[in-house]
Amino acid sequence: MNNENIEHPGHYQSGSGYECIDVMSAVLTEEQMRGFCLGNAFKYIWRAGKKKGSDFVEDVKKANWYLRYLAEFEERSAP
């Protein structure tokens, strides 16, 4: 399995190298970022292995990626 598909998919990066989630975390509120990350984790768990061509383990790893990102985001945002 290509870890790049989970950690840093090319289709989520701009031509100048910015990653979509990094730009989002710069412009969204903390509450909005929490909702985005939790929503995406939920989505990947919900559909794990069900989407045509998707891999169950990859979907679970993607959900985990969003949860880890959220935990790190929370740590960075803590006073």
ZIVEN-V931283 format. One record per residue. N is the residue number from 0. PHI is phi as a letter, one per 40 degrees, with the letter a starting at -180 (NA if undefined). OMEGA is omega in degrees with one decimal (999 if undefined). NEAR is the number of other ideal C-beta (glycine too) atoms within 10 Angstrom. Layout:
n-><N	N>
phi-><PHI	PHI>
omega-><OMEGA	OMEGA>
near-><NEAR	NEAR>
//
This chain:
n-><0	1	2	3	4	5	6	7	8	9	10	11	12	13	14	15	16	17	18	19	20	21	22	23	24	25	26	27	28	29	30	31	32	33	34	35	36	37	38	39	40	41	42	43	44	45	46	47	48	49	50	51	52	53	54	55	56	57	58	59	60	61	62	63	64	65	66	67	68	69	70	71	72	73	74	75	76	77	78>
phi-><NA	c	c	c	c	c	c	a	c	d	c	b	b	c	c	c	g	c	c	d	c	c	c	d	c	c	b	c	c	d	c	c	c	d	c	c	c	c	c	c	c	d	d	c	c	d	b	d	g	c	c	d	g	c	b	d	c	c	c	c	c	c	c	c	d	c	c	c	d	c	c	c	c	c	c	c	c	c	c>
omega-><-179.1	-179.2	179.1	178.0	-178.5	-173.1	-175.4	-180.0	-178.3	-177.6	174.9	178.8	177.9	177.1	-179.3	175.0	177.9	177.0	-174.8	-175.8	178.0	176.9	178.5	-177.9	178.1	-174.1	-179.6	174.0	177.5	179.6	178.7	178.7	177.1	-179.8	179.0	-177.5	179.0	178.9	179.0	176.9	178.7	-178.6	-177.9	177.0	-178.2	-173.9	-174.9	177.5	-175.5	-178.5	-178.6	178.2	-178.8	-179.6	-176.9	-177.1	179.1	178.4	179.0	178.2	177.0	176.9	178.9	179.2	-179.9	178.2	176.3	178.6	179.8	178.8	178.5	177.1	179.4	178.6	179.0	-175.7	-177.4	-180.0	999>
near-><9	8	9	9	14	17	10	12	13	8	6	12	13	9	5	5	7	12	14	12	19	11	12	13	18	9	8	14	8	12	8	12	20	15	13	18	22	13	11	18	20	12	14	21	15	10	13	18	11	9	10	4	4	14	14	11	12	17	20	16	17	22	20	14	18	20	16	12	17	18	11	10	17	13	8	9	11	6	2>
//
